[in-house]
Amino acid sequence: MFSRFNQFSEIYQKLDKYFQASIISSEELMNNILKYLDEYEKCQRGQHSLIIHGDPVFTNIVLPSDGRIIFLDMRGILGTQLTLQGDINYDLAKIYQSLIGSDFVLLNKFHLVSSSTVQTYLSQLIQTFQHFISTEYSNLINFDDIQMITAHLYFSSIPLHEDFEHQIQFYELAAKLYHGMIFNEY
């Protein structure tokens, strides 16, 4: 993440200039995410699974009328090694990424996220997701880890999007997740 930050420093500087210190700076956000993820790895909080998808965002899931669930675009790589294994927290973070707004950004509908109807709907989905995690994974999964991995996903994906409005929105989502996790508000 640090090398990507340096490689695309102009993008992050442009975001810092845009926000004019109204939210956490990109360097501070990156350093805090990296610090958290270093501790995550050091404490071995990752949850190994023999099979993960690698990118189960909603745009990679098809629900045909026959009730099946079809997952598209499996990543199947860990570092440079081809594998189906990985950290289940990563898959859960990718799902959470969809639940809190990434698909709205990609569809240029991010303005809808602030509407009360969408907020109510997303809040219910997030509660269902959290209940699923607590039921299926009991004490194995720390939701703070899911939130910080999701913040990392948003932050590190910013340079992948040429549209400055998308970059702004992904940055806002990363900062909001970080802030909410630190202050227990998200």
Secondary structure, 3 states (H helix, E strand, C coil): CHHHHHHCHHHHHHHHHHHCCCCCCHHHHHHHHHHHHHHHHHCCCCCEECCCCCCCCHHHEECCCCCCCEECCCCCEECCEECCCEEHHHHHHHHHHHHCCHHHHHCCCHHHHHCHHHHHHHHHHHHHHHHHHHHHHCCCCCHHHHHHHHHHHHHHHHHHCCCHHHHHHHHHHHHHHHHHHHCCCC
